[in-house]
Amino acid sequence: METLTVRRVVAAPIADVFDWCATTTNYTRSPLILRARLARPGAGAPYGVGAVRAHTWAIGWFRERVTTYNAPHDFEYTVERSFPPSRHELGRMTFREVTGGTEVEWTTTFEVRAPFGAALTRVVAKPLIAHTFGRILDAAASALA
């Protein structure tokens, strides 16, 4: 399993940044996200606990379920299904007010389920996912500027 974390400061209020990042359809503002939709609304909020999000990225397809939702401070999710197949232990976004805006920390722990999966995860998937997370957060910064 590999863990990666991407951080950015977005020059916007914490509630705005949280809402933008929780709303999966915003991810298509990054050129690496081809499609994103809310497949099933969550409890108490569209992207709240139990929400199912479906993403098609340039690198694969992911079906995620939101497992915790503490607006505007953090939410967690798990990847239930994906292609390429993966094992996923954690997806978390945390939001913290800092000078100049909101610091976003996006962490995931995963492994590609394939022959030589550990090496494939470390050498190929981890850098690609880190880059994709960064592009999504850059899109958030642009949208909220």
Sine and cosine of phi, psi and omega as CSV:
sin_phi,cos_phi,sin_psi,cos_psi,sin_omega,cos_omega
0.00,0.00,0.61,-0.79,0.05,-1.00
-0.87,-0.50,0.60,-0.80,0.10,-0.99
-0.90,-0.44,0.70,-0.71,0.09,-1.00
-0.74,-0.67,0.51,-0.86,0.03,-1.00
-0.71,-0.70,0.72,-0.69,0.07,-1.00
-0.86,-0.51,0.72,-0.69,0.01,-1.00
-0.83,-0.55,0.58,-0.82,0.11,-0.99
-0.52,-0.85,0.49,-0.87,0.20,-0.98
-0.97,-0.25,0.83,-0.56,0.02,-1.00
-0.96,-0.29,0.81,-0.59,-0.07,-1.00
-0.98,0.20,0.95,0.32,0.00,-1.00
-0.35,-0.94,0.33,-0.94,0.03,-1.00
-0.88,0.47,0.50,-0.86,-0.07,-1.00
-0.83,0.56,-0.67,0.74,-0.03,-1.00
-0.90,0.44,-0.64,0.77,0.01,-1.00
-0.92,0.40,-0.67,0.74,-0.01,-1.00
-0.92,0.39,-0.70,0.71,0.04,-1.00
-0.84,0.54,-0.78,0.63,-0.03,-1.00
-0.86,0.51,-0.67,0.74,-0.01,-1.00
-0.89,0.46,-0.74,0.68,-0.06,-1.00
-0.95,0.32,-0.52,0.86,0.03,-1.00
-0.96,0.29,-0.43,0.90,-0.04,-1.00
-1.00,0.07,0.99,-0.12,-0.16,-0.99
-0.86,0.51,-0.48,0.88,-0.01,-1.00
-0.90,0.43,-0.34,0.94,0.08,-1.00
-0.92,0.40,-0.39,0.92,-0.08,-1.00
-0.89,0.45,-0.38,0.92,0.01,-1.00
-0.94,0.35,-0.11,0.99,0.11,-0.99
-0.96,0.29,-0.21,0.98,0.15,-0.99
-1.00,0.00,0.70,-0.72,-0.02,-1.00
-0.91,0.42,-0.23,0.97,-0.02,-1.00
-1.00,0.06,-0.17,0.98,0.00,-1.00
-0.96,-0.26,0.91,-0.41,-0.09,-1.00
-0.99,0.10,-0.56,0.83,-0.02,-1.00
-0.42,-0.91,0.61,-0.79,0.07,-1.00
-0.50,-0.87,0.73,-0.68,-0.02,-1.00
-0.51,-0.86,0.39,-0.92,0.12,-0.99
-1.00,0.02,0.94,-0.34,-0.03,-1.00
-0.99,0.15,-0.50,0.87,0.02,-1.00
-0.46,-0.89,0.80,-0.60,0.01,-1.00
-0.93,0.37,0.42,-0.91,0.01,-1.00
-1.00,-0.02,-0.03,-1.00,0.03,-1.00
-0.99,0.10,0.78,-0.62,0.09,-1.00
0.99,0.15,-0.34,0.94,0.02,-1.00
-0.34,-0.94,0.52,-0.86,-0.03,-1.00
-0.78,0.62,-0.65,0.76,-0.01,-1.00
-0.97,-0.26,0.41,0.91,0.01,-1.00
-0.97,0.23,-0.16,-0.99,-0.05,-1.00
-0.81,0.58,0.75,-0.66,0.00,-1.00
1.00,-0.07,-0.23,0.97,0.03,-1.00
-0.86,0.50,0.62,-0.79,0.07,-1.00
-0.92,-0.40,0.82,-0.58,-0.03,-1.00
-0.91,-0.42,0.66,-0.75,0.03,-1.00
-0.86,-0.52,0.79,-0.61,-0.03,-1.00
-0.81,-0.59,0.68,-0.73,0.21,-0.98
-0.90,-0.43,0.92,-0.40,0.01,-1.00
-0.97,-0.24,0.21,-0.98,0.10,-0.99
-0.87,0.49,-0.36,0.93,-0.05,-1.00
-0.97,-0.26,-0.03,1.00,-0.01,-1.00
0.34,-0.94,-0.11,-0.99,-0.02,-1.00
-0.83,-0.56,0.65,-0.76,-0.07,-1.00
-0.66,-0.75,0.72,-0.69,0.15,-0.99
-0.92,-0.40,0.87,-0.49,-0.10,-1.00
-0.87,-0.50,0.50,-0.87,0.10,-0.99
-0.85,-0.53,0.78,-0.63,0.05,-1.00
-0.96,0.28,0.79,-0.62,-0.06,-1.00
-0.95,-0.32,-0.45,0.89,0.13,-0.99
-0.63,-0.77,0.50,-0.87,-0.06,-1.00
-0.48,-0.88,0.97,-0.25,-0.04,-1.00
-0.83,-0.56,0.96,0.29,-0.05,-1.00
-0.89,0.46,0.65,-0.76,-0.08,1.00
-0.99,-0.17,0.53,0.85,-0.14,-0.99
-0.98,-0.20,-0.60,0.80,-0.01,-1.00
-0.21,-0.98,0.35,-0.94,0.23,-0.97
-0.51,-0.86,0.41,-0.91,0.02,-1.00
-0.78,-0.62,0.41,-0.91,0.01,-1.00
-0.52,-0.85,0.28,-0.96,0.12,-0.99
-0.77,-0.64,0.58,-0.81,0.08,-1.00
-1.00,0.08,0.90,-0.44,-0.01,-1.00
-1.00,0.10,-0.60,0.80,0.00,-1.00
-0.56,-0.83,0.49,-0.87,0.04,-1.00
-0.36,-0.93,0.32,-0.95,0.20,-0.98
-0.66,-0.75,0.85,-0.53,0.02,1.00
-0.90,0.43,0.42,-0.91,-0.03,-1.00
-0.87,0.50,0.64,-0.77,0.00,-1.00
-0.59,-0.80,0.31,-0.95,0.17,-0.99
-0.96,-0.30,0.75,-0.66,-0.11,-0.99
-0.75,-0.66,0.79,-0.61,0.01,-1.00
-0.95,-0.33,-0.41,0.91,-0.10,-1.00
-0.36,-0.93,0.68,-0.73,0.26,-0.96
-0.68,-0.73,0.83,-0.56,-0.05,-1.00
-0.57,-0.82,0.68,-0.73,0.18,-0.98
-0.86,-0.52,0.79,-0.61,0.06,-1.00
-0.87,-0.50,0.49,-0.87,-0.10,-1.00
-0.75,-0.66,0.76,-0.65,-0.05,-1.00
-0.65,-0.76,0.75,-0.66,0.05,-1.00
-0.93,0.37,0.77,-0.64,0.04,-1.00
-0.69,-0.73,0.22,-0.98,0.08,-1.00
-0.85,0.52,0.80,-0.60,0.01,-1.00
1.00,-0.05,-0.01,1.00,0.05,-1.00
0.57,-0.82,-0.74,-0.68,-0.07,-1.00
-0.79,-0.62,0.80,-0.60,0.10,-0.99
-1.00,0.07,0.79,-0.62,0.06,-1.00
-0.95,-0.32,0.75,-0.66,0.09,-1.00
-0.85,-0.52,0.87,-0.50,-0.04,-1.00
-0.90,-0.43,0.89,-0.46,-0.07,-1.00
-0.84,-0.55,0.62,-0.78,0.11,-0.99
-0.59,-0.81,0.54,-0.84,0.09,-1.00
-0.82,-0.58,0.82,-0.57,-0.15,-0.99
-0.35,-0.94,0.17,-0.99,0.14,-0.99
-0.43,-0.90,0.67,-0.74,0.10,-1.00
-0.95,0.32,0.75,-0.66,0.04,-1.00
-1.00,-0.05,1.00,-0.09,-0.02,-1.00
-0.29,-0.96,0.24,-0.97,0.13,-0.99
-0.83,0.56,0.68,-0.74,-0.05,-1.00
0.87,0.49,0.54,0.84,-0.07,-1.00
-0.84,0.54,-0.65,0.76,-0.02,-1.00
-0.89,0.45,-0.71,0.70,0.01,-1.00
-0.92,0.38,-0.67,0.74,0.03,-1.00
-0.88,0.47,-0.64,0.76,0.03,-1.00
-0.89,0.46,-0.77,0.64,-0.08,-1.00
-0.93,0.38,-0.69,0.73,-0.15,-0.99
-1.00,0.05,-0.58,0.81,-0.11,-0.99
-0.93,-0.36,-0.85,0.53,-0.15,-0.99
-0.92,0.39,-0.70,0.72,-0.07,-1.00
-0.87,0.50,-0.76,0.65,0.04,-1.00
-0.90,0.44,-0.59,0.81,0.01,-1.00
-0.92,0.39,-0.67,0.74,0.01,-1.00
-0.93,0.36,-0.65,0.76,0.05,-1.00
-0.86,0.51,-0.69,0.73,0.03,-1.00
-0.89,0.45,-0.68,0.74,-0.01,-1.00
-0.90,0.43,-0.71,0.70,0.06,-1.00
-0.84,0.54,-0.70,0.71,0.01,-1.00
-0.87,0.48,-0.66,0.75,0.02,-1.00
-0.91,0.41,-0.61,0.79,0.05,-1.00
-0.90,0.43,-0.71,0.71,0.00,-1.00
-0.92,0.38,-0.54,0.84,0.11,-0.99
-0.90,0.43,-0.63,0.78,0.05,-1.00
-0.90,0.44,-0.62,0.78,0.05,-1.00
-0.89,0.46,-0.71,0.71,0.01,-1.00
-0.88,0.48,-0.66,0.75,0.02,-1.00
-0.92,0.39,-0.69,0.72,-0.03,-1.00
-0.91,0.41,-0.55,0.84,-0.09,-1.00
-0.99,-0.11,-0.02,1.00,-0.02,-1.00
-0.92,0.38,0.00,0.00,0.00,0.00
